[in-house]
Amino acid sequence: MSTMNISLPESLKSFVDEQVGERGYSTSSEYVRELIRKDQDRQRLRGVLLAGAATAPAAPVDSAYFEGLRERVRRAPKSASQG
């Protein structure tokens, strides 16, 4: 694992220290890693949403569409775990 040192104003350092104590993180590094992971997830989701918004809809989503989905579920073979 690589090391990165960051400088924070005292108010941000105090906030990080509070979060570490209140949210059960063992270290400030663990808290910052979690923030970075969440930001990565947010950026991936944004990319997926933008890609979806850029594509033309294949079919209208109306009551007939949802009824078709329900019918497919009704006809699908039951798995062993469903009884």
JOZI-V229147 format. One record per pair of residues at least 4 apart in sequence whose C-alpha atoms are under 8 Angstrom apart, sorted by the first residue. I is the first residue (numbers start at 1). J is the second residue. D is the distance in whole Angstrom. If there is no record, write none. Layout:
i=I j=J d=D
i=I j=J d=D
This chain:
i=8 j=12 d=6
i=8 j=13 d=6
i=9 j=13 d=6
i=10 j=14 d=6
i=11 j=15 d=6
i=12 j=16 d=6
i=13 j=17 d=6
i=14 j=18 d=6
i=15 j=19 d=6
i=16 j=20 d=6
i=16 j=28 d=7
i=16 j=31 d=8
i=17 j=21 d=6
i=17 j=28 d=7
i=18 j=22 d=6
i=19 j=23 d=6
i=19 j=24 d=8
i=19 j=25 d=8
i=19 j=31 d=8
i=20 j=24 d=6
i=20 j=25 d=5
i=20 j=26 d=7
i=20 j=27 d=6
i=20 j=28 d=6
i=20 j=31 d=6
i=21 j=25 d=7
i=21 j=26 d=8
i=25 j=30 d=6
i=25 j=31 d=6
i=26 j=30 d=7
i=27 j=31 d=7
i=28 j=32 d=6
i=29 j=33 d=6
i=30 j=34 d=6
i=31 j=35 d=6
i=32 j=36 d=6
i=33 j=37 d=6
i=34 j=38 d=6
i=35 j=39 d=6
i=36 j=40 d=6
i=37 j=41 d=6
i=38 j=42 d=6
i=39 j=43 d=6
i=40 j=44 d=6
i=41 j=45 d=6
i=42 j=46 d=6
i=43 j=47 d=6
i=44 j=48 d=6
i=45 j=49 d=6
i=46 j=50 d=6
i=47 j=51 d=6
i=48 j=52 d=6
i=49 j=53 d=6
i=50 j=54 d=6
i=51 j=55 d=7
i=60 j=65 d=7
i=61 j=65 d=5
i=61 j=66 d=7
i=62 j=66 d=7
i=63 j=67 d=6
i=64 j=68 d=6
i=65 j=69 d=6
i=66 j=70 d=6
i=67 j=71 d=6
i=68 j=72 d=6
i=69 j=73 d=6
i=70 j=74 d=6
i=71 j=75 d=6
i=72 j=76 d=6
i=78 j=82 d=6
i=78 j=83 d=8
i=79 j=83 d=7
